[in-house]
Amino acid sequence: MRYSIFVLPLLILLISSYGGLVYAESTFEIVMPSGASDPGAPFFWKEKTTGVTSGEITIYPNDSVLWKNADTAFHTITSVTQAGEIDGKFDSGFMNAGDSFEMQFPELGDNYYFCSLHPWMSGIVHVVKNPGSVQSIHNVASGFSEDGLGFEVKYILDTNLQKAVFIDPDNKSLTFKISGTSENDKITLVLPTELIENPNTAIVNGEITGFESEITSSGTKLVIPISSDTTEIKIMGTKVIPEFGFLALSILSIGLVSMLFLTRSKLSIFG
C-alpha cells in the first residue's frame, strides 16, 4: 500500500499560501558622509548596516546598493574597470546633497566604481553566490511517527522547499519540491535516521545524480548538485519509516474496536 503523507492538515491550511516564497532580495545602503570631497577625509563611504568605510560591499545576485549623498558637495557613482577607466555600465550623474542613486546587480562578479569628480573616492561591489541559510521543515511524516509529531528535516538553500513532503514507504523514498528559483549549484539536506535509513540514491528532476554523504549527530547529511531549473528531489534509502506506523496503528485500533463492538452486539442479539 502506498501512502502520500503530508504535514498535519491544520498546518497545511496555514502554510499553503507560502508555497511560492523565494529568497528575499535586499538593498544595502552606502552613505557619502559630510566632508567626503576632501582628499584628506578619514573616509569617503560608510555602509549603513556594517559601518564599513572602504566603499567595498559584498552582496548576492539581484540585491541592490543605494548610495546616498550626505555631503554638501556634488558626487557621482560611476562604473569603471579595475584599471579605473569609465566603462559605461552605470552612472548616477551629478548627485546634489541629499540625492541618492540605486543600482541592482543581477550578475556575479566585481563591479568597480568611483566618483568622477573626486576619483580618489573609489569602491567595489562584489556579487557572489548566495550560500543560502539553514532552514527546517517540521512535522515530516507526522502520520507515521509514534508521537504523531513527525520529524524535522534541515536544509541549506537560497530559496524554500515546500512544506509538504511525499513519503513512499513501499519505494523507500522521500520527495521534496523546490519553491522558486535557486542560484545555488547544490542543496544540503540533513535527514534523521529514524525517517530514512542509508539514503543511497538521489534523483533530481527524474535523473539519478551523484552526491556527497556524511553521518552526523543529527542524521545523514547529503550535499546534492542542483541547477536553476531543479524542481524535485527524490531521496531513496534502504528503509523509510515503518509502514506500520502511527497512522496504521490508529486505523487498526479503530478496526479492532469496531469488530469487538459488532461481535458483542451479535452475541447479545442471539444470546
C-alpha positions in Angstrom: 0.0 0.0 0.0 1.4 3.4 -0.9 0.9 6.4 1.3 1.1 10.1 0.4 1.7 11.7 3.8 1.9 15.4 4.4 2.2 17.6 7.4 -0.8 17.8 9.7 -4.0 19.1 7.9 -4.2 22.2 10.0 -0.6 23.1 9.3 -1.2 22.5 5.6 -4.1 25.1 5.6 -2.0 27.6 7.5 1.1 27.4 5.3 -0.2 26.5 1.8 -0.3 30.2 0.8 3.5 30.3 1.3 4.4 27.8 -1.4 5.8 30.5 -3.8 8.2 32.1 -1.4 11.7 32.8 -2.7 14.8 34.2 -1.0 14.2 37.9 -0.3 16.2 40.4 -2.3 17.9 43.1 -0.2 19.0 46.7 -0.6 22.2 47.8 1.0 22.8 51.5 1.8 26.2 53.3 1.4 26.4 56.9 2.5 28.9 59.5 1.4 29.5 61.5 4.6 30.0 65.2 5.1 33.5 66.2 4.1 33.9 63.2 1.7 35.0 65.6 -1.1 38.2 66.4 0.9 41.0 64.1 -0.1 42.2 64.2 3.5 38.9 63.0 4.9 39.2 60.0 7.2 36.8 58.0 5.0 34.6 58.6 1.9 31.9 56.0 2.3 30.1 54.3 5.1 27.9 51.2 4.7 24.8 51.7 6.9 24.5 48.2 8.2 28.1 47.1 8.9 29.8 50.5 9.3 32.5 49.5 6.8 34.1 52.6 5.3 36.2 51.2 2.5 33.5 51.5 -0.2 33.6 47.7 -0.7 30.5 45.7 -0.2 29.5 42.0 -0.8 26.0 41.2 -2.0 24.1 38.4 -3.7 22.6 38.3 -7.2 19.6 40.7 -7.7 20.5 42.6 -4.5 20.7 46.4 -4.8 23.0 49.1 -3.5 21.7 52.5 -2.6 24.2 55.3 -2.4 23.2 58.5 -0.6 25.0 61.8 -0.7 25.2 63.2 2.8 27.9 65.6 1.8 27.5 69.3 0.8 29.4 68.8 -2.5 28.4 67.2 -5.8 29.3 63.5 -6.3 28.8 60.7 -8.8 28.6 57.0 -8.7 30.3 55.9 -11.9 31.2 52.4 -13.1 34.9 51.8 -14.0 37.2 49.0 -14.9 39.7 47.6 -12.4 42.2 49.9 -14.0 40.0 52.9 -13.3 38.7 53.6 -16.8 35.0 54.5 -17.2 33.2 51.6 -18.8 29.6 52.9 -19.0 27.9 50.1 -17.1 26.2 52.6 -14.7 26.5 56.3 -13.8 24.4 58.3 -11.4 25.1 61.7 -13.0 25.7 64.6 -10.6 24.2 64.0 -7.2 23.3 67.0 -5.1 23.3 67.0 -1.3 20.5 64.6 -0.2 20.3 62.8 -3.6 20.5 59.0 -3.9 21.3 56.5 -6.6 20.2 52.9 -6.6 21.6 50.0 -8.7 20.6 46.4 -8.9 23.3 43.8 -9.6 21.9 40.6 -11.2 25.2 39.1 -12.3 28.1 37.5 -10.4 31.4 39.4 -10.4 33.2 42.5 -9.2 31.8 46.0 -10.0 34.3 48.8 -9.6 33.1 52.4 -9.2 34.3 55.9 -8.2 33.2 59.5 -8.0 34.2 61.1 -11.4 34.6 64.5 -9.6 36.7 63.0 -6.8 38.5 59.9 -8.3 40.2 59.1 -5.0 36.7 58.1 -3.8 36.5 54.5 -5.1 34.8 51.3 -4.1 33.8 47.8 -5.3 30.6 45.9 -5.3 31.3 42.1 -5.0 28.4 40.0 -6.2 28.8 36.4 -5.0 26.6 33.3 -4.9 24.2 33.3 -2.1 25.1 30.3 0.0 21.6 30.2 1.4 20.6 29.7 5.0 19.8 26.9 7.4 16.0 26.2 7.3 13.7 23.5 8.5 10.7 21.5 7.5 8.8 20.4 10.6 6.3 17.5 11.1 7.6 15.5 8.2 5.8 12.1 8.1 3.7 13.1 11.2 1.2 10.4 10.4 3.8 7.7 10.7 5.7 8.7 13.8 4.8 7.1 17.1 4.1 10.5 18.8 2.3 11.9 15.7 4.6 14.9 15.6 6.8 13.6 12.8 10.4 14.6 12.1 12.4 17.7 11.4 14.4 17.9 8.1 17.0 20.7 8.0 18.3 22.1 4.7 20.5 24.8 3.3 19.3 26.7 0.2 18.8 30.2 -1.1 15.1 29.6 -1.6 12.5 27.4 0.1 11.5 23.8 0.0 7.7 23.2 0.1 6.5 22.1 3.5 4.6 19.1 2.1 7.0 16.1 1.7 5.8 13.0 -0.2 6.5 9.8 1.8 6.6 6.5 0.0 7.4 3.6 2.3 6.9 1.0 -0.4 9.6 2.6 -2.6 11.6 3.7 0.4 11.7 7.3 -0.8 11.1 10.9 0.2 10.3 13.6 -2.4 11.0 17.3 -1.9 9.8 20.1 -4.1 11.7 23.4 -4.5 9.7 26.7 -4.5 11.0 29.5 -6.6 14.4 29.6 -8.5 17.7 28.9 -6.8 21.0 30.5 -7.7 22.8 27.7 -5.8 24.5 24.8 -7.5 23.8 22.4 -4.6 21.4 21.7 -1.8 22.3 20.4 1.6 19.8 18.1 3.4 20.1 16.6 6.9 17.7 13.6 7.1 17.0 11.9 10.5 17.9 8.3 10.6 14.5 7.5 12.1 12.9 8.9 9.0 15.1 7.3 6.4 18.0 4.8 6.7 21.0 4.7 4.5 19.9 7.2 1.8 21.8 5.8 -1.2 20.1 7.4 -4.3 19.3 10.9 -5.3 17.1 11.6 -8.2 17.0 15.2 -9.4 14.2 16.1 -11.9 13.8 12.5 -12.7 17.6 11.8 -13.2 19.9 9.9 -10.9 22.8 12.1 -9.7 25.8 11.6 -7.6 26.0 13.3 -4.2 28.2 13.6 -1.0 27.1 11.9 2.1 28.2 12.2 5.8 26.8 10.7 9.0 26.3 13.4 11.7 24.7 13.5 15.1 21.5 14.9 13.6 21.2 12.4 10.8 22.6 11.8 7.4 23.9 15.0 5.6 23.5 14.9 1.9 25.1 17.5 -0.5 23.3 17.2 -3.8 24.1 19.1 -7.1 21.2 21.1 -8.5 20.6 23.6 -11.3 18.4 26.7 -11.6 15.6 24.6 -13.2 15.5 21.9 -10.4 12.0 21.5 -9.0 12.0 18.0 -7.5 14.5 15.9 -5.5 13.8 12.3 -4.5 15.9 10.5 -2.0 15.8 6.7 -1.7 17.2 4.6 1.1 17.1 1.0 2.5 14.1 1.9 4.8 11.7 4.8 5.1 9.8 4.8 8.5 7.9 1.7 9.3 4.8 1.2 7.2 3.1 0.0 10.4 3.5 3.5 12.0 1.3 5.7 14.0 -1.4 6.2 11.3 -1.6 2.5 10.6 -1.8 1.6 14.2 -4.6 4.1 14.7 -6.6 2.6 11.8 -6.0 -0.9 13.1 -7.1 0.1 16.6 -10.3 1.6 15.4 -10.9 -1.5 13.3 -10.4 -3.9 16.2 -12.7 -1.8 18.5 -15.4 -1.8 15.8 -15.1 -5.6 15.3 -15.3 -6.2 19.1 -18.4 -4.0 19.3 -20.1 -5.7 16.4 -19.3 -9.1 17.8 -20.7 -8.2 21.2 -23.8 -6.8 19.6 -24.4 -10.0 17.7 -23.8 -12.1 20.8 -26.3 -10.0 22.7 -28.9 -10.4 19.9 -28.5 -14.2 19.7 -27.9 -14.7 23.4 
